[in-house]
Amino acid sequence: MALPHTIHTLARKVAAGEKLVMVTAYDAPSARLAEAGGADLLLVGDSLGMVVLGYRDTLSVTLDDMLHHTRAVTRVRENAFVVADLPFMSYQVSPERALISAGRLVQEAGAQAVKLEGGAPVLESVRRIVQAGIPVMAHLGLTPQSIHQLGGYRVQGRTPNAAAQMLADARALEAAGAFSLVLECVPTDLASLIAAELTIPVIGIGAGAGVDGQVLVFHDLLRFGTAYAPRFVRAYADLNQLIPEAIQRFADDVRSGQFPTEDETYAPSPEVMAALQDVARRMSDDDDHAGGYGGAC
């Protein structure tokens, strides 16, 4: 049986030229399936707000939401490394608040690392969390918690100034102690340059093939309950078609009387049936007597 992943085993895989595979997981079934499929890391992302909670964005996700879903994942995790997102306003107020929030995800929910978004403004928070012994995964590029400031879900780092700032932020985050970096919606040449410049693993989502690993949302790669998939998503199954078809077959069988069959039911023993029939006869006799007395009254 393989040993559970740590930040060191992940770094060694990258050093050996292997690509890291990270898949989001928001509950026990998705965690089990992602791990069975070979995921090295499970990300309990705040994208759960849109994917499983029905929010319009990630901004409504609370720390309690993240604690609840992270617990569900860590209860069944075996070997994969579990990273939990710090949700909006759980770390932006102060490094102290960031440390407390990260500590809760580790202590109460069993996460092995936390992920937070941003560059220069979060450096001190990264330092404080790492100093407390909690691994931090950084996140640059399209940062969904800043969606209003970014003006929508757009590719980032397309101008010289923006690209230079992202590279500077990436170097600073590594120096602050981040063990890994996620780049989201970043031009492939910039993502490749950042990955080459850093010594920590860089995981991409919509950032091309020149990075150290890839992450996709569980529901996106399976086309499971999602109506829209970004350009960078490749669907490896279409559960949006398979699941309704399966439920329709179930509904048809129920309505036609073909479900359940004898193979899908439990037959009581003859002794139990005989006892039930005896009880039913006695109850019927009692009802007859009660009706007689009622009539006399």
Residue pairs with C-beta under 8 A, 6 or more apart in sequence:
1 79
2 79
3 9
3 79
4 78
4 79
4 80
4 81
5 40
5 41
5 79
5 80
5 81
6 81
6 112
7 81
7 113
7 135
7 179
7 180
10 20
10 40
10 41
10 81
10 179
10 180
10 201
11 179
11 200
11 201
13 20
13 40
14 20
14 201
14 212
14 213
19 212
19 213
19 214
20 40
20 41
20 201
20 203
20 212
20 213
20 214
21 38
21 39
21 40
21 41
21 213
21 214
21 215
22 39
22 40
22 41
22 42
22 43
22 83
22 203
22 213
22 214
22 215
23 34
23 37
23 39
23 41
23 42
23 43
23 215
23 216
23 217
23 218
23 221
24 30
24 34
24 42
24 43
24 44
24 45
24 47
24 48
24 51
24 215
24 216
24 217
24 218
24 219
25 31
25 34
25 39
25 42
25 43
25 44
25 73
25 218
26 44
26 45
26 48
26 51
26 52
26 69
26 72
26 73
26 218
27 52
27 69
27 72
27 73
28 72
28 73
28 75
28 76
30 73
30 218
31 42
31 72
31 73
31 76
31 77
31 80
32 76
33 218
34 42
34 80
34 218
35 42
35 77
35 78
35 79
35 80
39 80
40 80
40 81
40 213
41 80
41 81
41 82
41 83
41 203
41 215
42 73
42 77
42 80
42 81
42 82
42 83
43 83
43 84
43 85
43 115
43 215
44 66
44 69
44 70
44 73
44 82
44 83
44 84
44 85
44 111
45 85
45 115
45 217
46 58
46 61
46 65
46 66
46 85
46 87
46 88
46 144
46 145
47 58
47 85
47 144
47 217
48 61
48 65
48 66
48 69
49 55
49 57
49 58
49 59
49 60
49 61
49 65
50 56
50 57
50 58
51 217
51 218
51 219
51 225
51 226
52 69
52 219
53 60
53 61
53 65
55 61
57 144
57 147
58 87
58 88
58 144
58 145
58 147
59 88
59 145
59 147
61 87
61 88
62 87
63 86
63 87
63 90
63 101
63 104
63 105
65 87
66 84
66 85
66 86
66 87
66 90
66 105
66 109
67 104
67 105
67 108
67 109
70 82
70 84
70 105
70 109
70 110
70 111
71 108
71 109
71 110
73 82
74 82
74 109
74 110
74 111
75 110
77 110
81 112
81 113
82 110
82 111
82 112
82 113
83 111
83 112
83 113
83 114
83 115
83 137
84 105
84 109
84 111
84 113
84 114
84 115
85 114
85 115
85 116
86 98
86 101
86 102
86 105
86 114
86 115
86 116
87 145
88 145
90 97
90 98
90 101
91 97
91 98
91 101
91 102
91 116
91 122
91 125
92 98
92 121
92 122
94 125
95 124
95 125
95 127
95 128
96 128
98 116
98 122
98 125
98 128
98 129
99 125
99 128
99 129
99 132
101 114
102 114
102 129
102 132
102 134
102 136
103 132
103 134
105 111
105 114
106 112
106 114
106 134
112 135
113 134
113 135
113 136
113 137
113 179
114 129
114 134
114 135
114 136
114 137
115 136
115 137
115 138
115 139
115 182
116 122
116 125
116 126
116 136
116 137
116 138
116 139
117 139
117 140
117 143
117 144
117 145
117 146
118 139
118 140
118 143
118 146
118 169
119 140
119 165
119 166
119 168
119 169
119 170
119 172
119 173
120 169
120 172
122 138
123 172
123 173
123 176
124 176
126 136
126 138
126 173
126 176
126 177
126 178
127 176
127 177
129 136
130 136
130 176
130 177
130 178
131 177
135 179
136 177
136 178
136 179
137 178
137 179
137 180
137 181
137 182
138 170
138 173
138 178
138 180
138 181
138 182
139 181
139 182
139 184
140 156
140 166
140 169
140 170
140 173
140 181
140 182
140 183
140 184
140 186
141 156
141 157
141 166
141 182
141 183
141 184
141 185
141 186
141 207
142 150
142 153
142 154
142 155
142 156
142 184
142 185
142 186
142 206
143 150
143 184
144 153
147 153
150 156
153 185
153 230
154 185
155 185
155 186
155 187
155 206
156 162
156 166
156 184
156 185
156 186
157 163
157 166
157 186
157 187
157 190
158 187
163 187
163 190
166 186
166 190
166 194
167 190
167 193
167 194
167 197
170 181
170 194
170 197
170 198
170 202
171 197
171 198
173 181
174 181
174 198
174 199
174 200
178 200
179 200
179 201
180 200
180 201
180 202
180 203
181 194
181 198
181 200
181 201
181 202
181 203
182 202
182 203
182 204
182 205
182 215
183 191
183 194
183 195
183 202
183 203
183 204
183 205
183 207
183 211
184 204
184 205
184 206
184 207
185 205
185 206
185 207
185 230
185 232
186 194
186 204
186 206
186 207
186 208
187 207
187 208
188 207
188 208
188 209
188 210
189 208
189 210
191 202
191 204
191 207
191 208
191 210
191 211
192 208
192 210
192 211
194 202
195 202
195 210
195 211
195 212
196 210
201 212
201 213
202 211
202 212
202 213
203 211
203 212
203 213
203 214
203 215
204 211
204 213
204 214
204 215
205 214
205 215
205 216
205 232
206 230
206 231
206 232
207 232
216 233
216 234
217 226
217 233
218 224
219 225
219 226
220 226
220 229
220 230
220 233
220 235
221 233
221 234
221 235
221 236
221 237
222 235
222 236
222 237
222 238
222 239
223 229
223 235
223 237
223 238
223 239
223 240
223 241
224 237
224 239
224 240
224 243
225 239
225 240
226 240
229 235
250 259
252 258
253 259
268 276
